[in-house]
């Protein structure tokens, strides 16, 4: 049975609850400036935040600017990130990106989607993370957690990540949009997990439209009904 889209009232309650649970949500990647965030997100593709943090905790004290990482060269950078999946390709992309940042952006991270996506190894999702987390722009980076959560709950039903992204930007109230990415990814990572979602512990289970939530412990309370 297809999941119905949430109503405006459900969505408002959904984010009020997530905000109350985590008033100040943050990425779990370690970084101290926009450049470090960009590199950390590039390295996190198909890798865990924990594995990236272990590598960057050693890398950033030595090199945390475009010029310093570029000076390491591909082989030098590999020595720091070789524990991360796809490190060979990532090292190549990071060095190329640093070169472009130096030559075209005075070593600074650009603040537009087009300029970010022009960097090697930077796709739409990475650009969205940087624009939102580093610069506070109302963007939505849809990863596997958010894609699953959007479709499962009825918050944003879509056939692909771009459809879900556009739906989220459309339906999330402005007061929540800046932090919405972090709330959703953390909720998807720790509660609305893939195989055995923790519906019994979920703070938004009563406004979720997933028909199977009761089988995973959600209480059969009176819910806010979705529009037909």
C-alpha positions as CSV (number, residue, x, y, z in Angstrom):
1,X,0.0,0.0,0.0
2,X,1.5,3.4,-1.0
3,X,2.3,5.8,1.8
4,X,0.2,9.0,1.9
5,X,1.9,12.3,2.0
6,X,1.8,14.0,5.3
7,X,-0.4,17.0,5.9
8,X,0.9,20.5,6.8
9,X,-0.2,19.8,10.4
10,X,1.6,16.5,10.5
11,X,4.8,18.1,9.1
12,X,4.7,21.0,11.6
13,X,4.3,18.5,14.5
14,X,7.0,16.3,13.0
15,X,9.6,19.0,13.1
16,X,8.6,20.5,16.3
17,X,9.2,17.1,17.9
18,X,12.6,16.6,16.2
19,X,13.6,20.1,17.3
20,X,12.6,19.5,20.9
21,X,14.6,16.2,20.8
22,X,17.7,17.8,19.3
23,X,17.6,21.6,19.7
24,X,21.0,22.1,18.2
25,X,21.6,19.4,15.6
26,X,25.1,19.1,14.0
27,X,26.9,17.0,11.5
28,X,28.9,14.2,13.0
29,X,31.9,15.0,10.8
30,X,34.7,16.8,12.6
31,X,35.6,20.2,11.0
32,X,36.4,23.7,12.1
33,X,36.0,25.7,8.9
34,X,34.3,25.5,5.5
35,X,37.3,24.0,3.8
36,X,37.6,21.2,6.3
37,X,33.9,20.5,6.0
38,X,34.2,20.3,2.2
39,X,37.1,17.8,2.4
40,X,35.4,15.8,5.1
41,X,32.2,15.5,3.0
42,X,34.1,14.6,-0.1
43,X,35.9,11.8,1.8
44,X,32.6,10.6,3.4
45,X,31.2,9.2,0.1
46,X,30.5,5.5,0.7
47,X,32.3,5.7,4.0
48,X,31.2,6.2,7.6
49,X,31.6,9.5,9.4
50,X,33.6,7.6,12.1
51,X,36.2,6.4,9.5
52,X,36.5,9.9,8.0
53,X,37.0,11.5,11.4
54,X,39.7,9.1,12.3
55,X,41.6,10.1,9.1
56,X,40.9,13.9,9.3
57,X,41.8,14.0,13.0
58,X,45.4,13.3,11.8
59,X,45.2,15.2,8.5
60,X,43.8,18.5,9.5
61,X,46.3,19.4,12.2
62,X,49.0,19.0,9.5
63,X,47.1,20.4,6.5
64,X,43.7,22.2,6.8
65,X,43.8,24.6,3.8
66,X,43.8,24.2,0.1
67,X,47.4,25.2,-0.2
68,X,48.6,22.9,2.5
69,X,46.8,19.8,1.2
70,X,47.8,20.6,-2.4
71,X,51.4,20.7,-1.1
72,X,51.1,17.1,0.2
73,X,50.4,15.9,-3.4
74,X,48.3,12.8,-4.2
75,X,50.7,10.3,-2.6
76,X,51.2,12.4,0.5
77,X,47.5,12.7,1.0
78,X,46.9,9.0,0.6
79,X,49.0,8.3,3.6
80,X,46.4,10.1,5.7
81,X,43.2,8.7,4.1
82,X,44.2,5.2,3.1
83,X,41.9,3.7,5.7
84,X,38.9,5.3,3.9
85,X,37.1,3.4,1.1
86,X,37.9,4.6,-2.5
87,X,40.9,6.5,-1.1
88,X,42.8,6.5,-4.4
89,X,40.1,8.3,-6.4
90,X,39.3,10.6,-3.4
91,X,43.0,11.6,-3.1
92,X,43.0,12.5,-6.8
93,X,39.8,14.5,-6.6
94,X,40.8,16.4,-3.4
95,X,44.2,17.5,-4.9
96,X,42.5,18.6,-8.1
97,X,39.9,20.5,-6.0
98,X,42.5,22.2,-4.0
99,X,44.3,23.3,-7.1
100,X,41.1,24.9,-8.5
101,X,40.4,26.5,-5.1
102,X,43.8,28.1,-5.2
103,X,43.7,29.2,-8.8
104,X,40.1,30.4,-9.1
105,X,38.9,31.1,-5.5
106,X,41.9,32.4,-3.6
107,X,41.9,29.2,-1.6
108,X,38.4,29.8,-0.3
109,X,35.3,27.5,-0.6
110,X,32.8,29.1,-3.0
111,X,29.3,29.7,-1.8
112,X,27.3,28.8,-4.9
113,X,26.0,25.5,-6.1
114,X,27.4,25.9,-9.6
115,X,30.9,26.7,-8.4
116,X,30.9,23.8,-5.9
117,X,29.6,21.2,-8.4
118,X,32.4,22.3,-10.8
119,X,35.0,20.9,-8.3
120,X,36.2,17.3,-8.9
121,X,34.5,14.9,-6.7
122,X,31.7,17.3,-5.6
123,X,28.2,16.3,-6.6
124,X,24.9,17.8,-5.7
125,X,24.7,16.1,-2.3
126,X,28.1,17.3,-1.2
127,X,27.3,20.8,-2.5
128,X,24.1,20.8,-0.5
129,X,25.8,19.8,2.7
130,X,28.4,22.5,2.4
131,X,25.9,25.2,1.4
132,X,23.7,24.3,4.3
133,X,26.2,23.5,7.1
134,X,28.9,25.9,6.3
135,X,26.9,28.8,4.9
136,X,23.4,28.4,6.4
137,X,21.7,28.2,3.0
138,X,18.2,26.4,2.9
139,X,19.4,23.4,0.9
140,X,18.6,19.7,1.5
141,X,21.2,17.0,1.0
142,X,19.4,13.7,0.5
143,X,21.4,10.6,1.4
144,X,20.1,7.0,1.8
145,X,18.8,7.8,5.3
146,X,16.8,10.8,4.3
147,X,15.5,9.1,1.1
148,X,14.3,6.1,3.2
149,X,12.8,8.3,5.9
150,X,11.0,10.6,3.4
151,X,9.4,7.8,1.6
152,X,8.6,5.6,4.6
153,X,7.0,8.3,6.7
154,X,5.2,10.2,4.0
155,X,7.1,13.3,4.6
156,X,8.5,13.4,1.1
157,X,7.5,10.6,-1.3
158,X,9.7,10.4,-4.4
159,X,11.1,7.9,-6.8
160,X,14.6,9.3,-6.7
161,X,16.8,11.5,-4.5
162,X,16.1,14.6,-6.6
163,X,12.3,14.2,-6.3
164,X,12.6,13.7,-2.5
165,X,14.9,16.8,-2.2
166,X,12.5,19.0,-4.1
167,X,9.6,17.7,-2.1
168,X,11.3,18.4,1.2
169,X,12.3,21.9,0.2
170,X,8.7,22.5,-0.8
171,X,6.9,21.2,2.3
172,X,9.3,22.0,5.2
173,X,8.3,25.2,7.0
174,X,10.8,28.0,6.8
175,X,11.4,28.0,10.5
176,X,12.8,24.4,10.3
177,X,14.6,24.4,6.9
178,X,18.1,25.3,8.0
179,X,18.4,22.5,10.5
180,X,16.1,20.0,8.8
181,X,18.9,18.1,7.0
182,X,20.6,17.3,10.3
183,X,17.4,16.4,12.1
184,X,16.4,14.0,9.3
185,X,19.8,12.3,8.9
186,X,20.2,11.8,12.6
187,X,16.7,10.4,12.9
188,X,17.2,8.2,10.0
189,X,20.6,7.0,11.2
190,X,19.6,6.2,14.8
191,X,15.8,5.7,14.9
192,X,14.2,5.2,11.5
193,X,16.8,2.7,10.5
194,X,16.5,0.4,7.5
195,X,15.8,-3.1,8.8
196,X,14.3,-2.7,12.3
197,X,13.1,0.9,12.8
198,X,12.7,1.8,16.4
199,X,9.1,2.9,16.2
200,X,8.5,2.2,19.9
201,X,11.1,4.9,20.7
202,X,10.2,7.3,17.9
203,X,9.1,10.8,19.0
204,X,7.1,11.2,15.7
205,X,5.5,7.8,15.3
206,X,2.0,9.2,15.8
207,X,2.3,11.6,12.9
208,X,4.0,9.0,10.6
209,X,2.0,7.5,7.8
210,X,4.0,4.2,7.5
211,X,1.3,1.5,7.7
212,X,3.8,-1.0,9.3
213,X,4.9,1.2,12.2
214,X,2.6,-0.7,14.7
215,X,4.4,-3.9,13.9
216,X,7.6,-2.2,15.2
217,X,6.1,-0.9,18.4
218,X,4.4,2.3,17.6
219,X,1.4,2.9,19.9
220,X,-2.0,2.9,18.3
221,X,-2.9,6.4,19.5
222,X,-5.2,8.7,17.6
223,X,-3.2,10.2,14.8
224,X,-3.5,13.3,12.7
225,X,-5.0,12.0,9.5
226,X,-3.5,12.6,6.2
227,X,-5.4,14.0,3.3
228,X,-6.9,11.4,0.9
